[in-house]
Structure formats: C-alpha cells, structure tokens
Amino acid sequence: MEKRERHLIVCGRYADAFLSSYRNELSFDSCIVVNDLFEGIYPQNTEFIYFKEYKHFSSLIARRKMPEILKEVLKTLRGDIICFAALGHGSGTGIYRAIGNFFRTLNEPERLKFVSIRPWETEGDYAVSQANEAVLEHTDMFIQMSLSISKVKQYMNARNIEEAYQVADKWAVKMLQVL
C-alpha cells in the first residue's frame, strides 16, 4: 500500500513560534507557514506565504482576503492536509476559517483536518468567542481536534499560563503526529 502524503499548514503568529520549537518532532512531506509577519528562517521543505495586509490584519481580513497563492497550493496538494492554529482574535483564526471555507468548495473535504489551541479566558470574551466560533464553523465537515488553554489550567492543574501552554503544545504535537 502506498504511503499517503501529509502536509502541514501552520497559521498565524503563535503557530509560527510553535513550528520553530517542534518542527523536528513532526513528520510531514511539506510545511506551509501562513503569517502576517515578515518571513523568518524556516526548516527545509517549508514554504512561507505572507499577507501584505499585516498592518491592518485581523481575523476578519484573513477570512475575506485569502491569498490566491494559498488557494493554488490547497488545490494542488495531494494527500492529507493538517491545518494548525492558535485561535483567538488574530491571524491564526482568520486563516483557519478561510482555509476551511475554501476547502468546502473543493471535491475532497475529507482530506483536511484541523488542530487548534483556543485562548486563555483572560484574553477576553471576544478572543474566546472568535475561537469557539471558528471551531464550530467547521464541525459539520472536517475532523477537528481543539484544546482550550483555560481547560488545561482548570483540569490539568497548570500553575500558570506558561505551564498551560507547554501542556497544550505537547498535546498539539501528539495530535499532529497521529492525524
């Protein structure tokens, strides 16, 4: 049986930092970073897609104005596509939503899977509601694994936000390995 290709799309600022820390623990045929910051230094087999609108960036802009190059990449990738983002009110949420909405127009929505980390409740009601809406928006069509930082702190006895994010990062690595 032929091995199915696996591609990782990493959305937004937090996910970008996540990738720089954990890329060696992940095995993908390709990796695409989609971000509103200037291009950084990325490992081999990593493509960078930059939103020129970074000065006015928000989840709303990302949802409305997905780059054509990202659409072309999504159309041409073969195999499974795993989209990872830290959700809230910024770039990761908008790109996450845009990818799901675009993938609905393609003939193979089952190839797309999502992994996300939802924000700490102290980031504000708007960030939490945007993250929850992004996850709910795609539950009808795509496989999603999502973890709330607030729940990590509450149920896993994390002492502070940094420890909660470390637990969430390890969870995300596991999810990205098994999907």
N, C-alpha and C positions, 0 to 999 in steps of 0.2 A: 504494500500500500504506500502510495506516495505521500510524503510529508506535506501538510498544508502550510502555506506561508502565513506568517504572523507579522503584523505591522503595528507599531505604537504611535499614536498621535498624542502629544503632550501639550495641554492647553494652558496658557496663562503664566503669570509670574511665579506662583508657588510651585506649580508643577515643573517649571523650568529648573528651579532650585532642587526639587526632588530628583529630577533626572541627573543632575550633576553629582548628586550624592549616591545614587543607587543604580546607575546605568550598568555597572559591571555585574550586578546580580540579576539582570534581566536578559532574556534571550529573544530577540526579535530580528526578523530579516531586514527591517528598516525602522527608522525612528524619525518622526517629523515633529519639530517644535514649532508651535504657532503662538506668537507672542507680540505684545505691543511695545516691547523694549528693543533696543538695538541688539543685533546679533552678538552672541557670546561665543565662547570656544566650546565646541561640542565634539563628542567622540565620532569615530568613523561610522559610516552608514547613517549619519544624521543629516537631515535636511532642515533648513530654517525658513519659515515663512513669517515675514514681518508685516504688521499692519502699519501703514504710513500714518494712520489717523491717531497715533498714540497720544498726542497732546489732548485730545478730546475723547479719549477712549472710555467706554463703559460697556456693560453687558448689552445695552440696547443697540449701540453702534455695531458691535460684533454680530449680533443677531440679524441686523438689517443689511450689513455690507460685508458678507463673507468674501474673501479674496478669490478671484477667478482661478488663480493658480491652485488654491486648496481644492476647489471644485474639480479641477482637472486631475489632481493627484487622487482624490477619492474615487473618481470614475475609473482610473487606470489600475489601481492597486488590486492585486488578486489575493485571495485567501482572506483570513480574518483580520479585522481592524479593531484595535482596542484603543478607546479614547479615554485619557486620564486627565482629570482636572480637580483643582481645589475650588469649590464653588463658594459663591458669596455675591458680591455686587460688582465684580470686575471682569476682566478679560476672560478668565477661565470659564465663567458661567455663560457668557455670551457666545464664545466659540463652541462650547459643549452643546448649547441649544442649537446653534446654527448647523453644526455637523449632523445632529440628529434630524433636524428638519430637512436638510438637503438629502440625507440618506433615505428619507421616506419616498423621494421621487425616483430612486433607483430600483431596479428589479430584485435586488438581493439584500433586503434589510437585515436578514438573519446573520450576515457577516459582521455586523457592527455590534460591539459590546462596550459598555461604559463602566468605568471605575471612578468613583469620586469621593472626596472628603468634604463634608459640609461644615460650615463655620461654627466657631465658639459662639455661644449666645450673647456674649458681651460685645461682639462685633456689631450688634444692633439688629433690630427687628427686620429692617429692610434687607440686609445681607442674608439673614436666616430664611426669610420668606422667598427671596430670589433663588436661593439654593434649593429649597424644598420644591418650588415650582418647576425648576429645571429638571429635577429628578422625576417628578410626577408627569411632566410633559411627555416623557419618553417611556413610561412604564408599560404602555399598551403594545409596544412593538419591539423593544430591544431588551437584551439581557443587561441588567444593571446591578452593580454592587456599590453600595454607598454607605459611608460611615460618618456619623455625627461626632464631632470633637466634643461636644457637650456630653454626649452619652458615654464617650470614652472616659471622661473625667468622673462622671457620676457612677458608672458601673465597674470600672476597672481601677478605681481609686488612684488615679493620677494626681500627684500632689500639686501640679501647676500646669499651665498651658503648654510649656515646653515639653514636659513629660507626656502630656496627652498627644501632642503632635508626633513625638517619637513613636508612641504606640500606633498611631494612625499610619505613619509612614511604613512601619513594619507590616501592618495589615495590608496596605496598598501593594507592597512588594509581593506578598503572598498571592493576592488576587491577580496581579499582573502575570505572575508565574503560572497560575493554574488555568486561567481563561484561554 
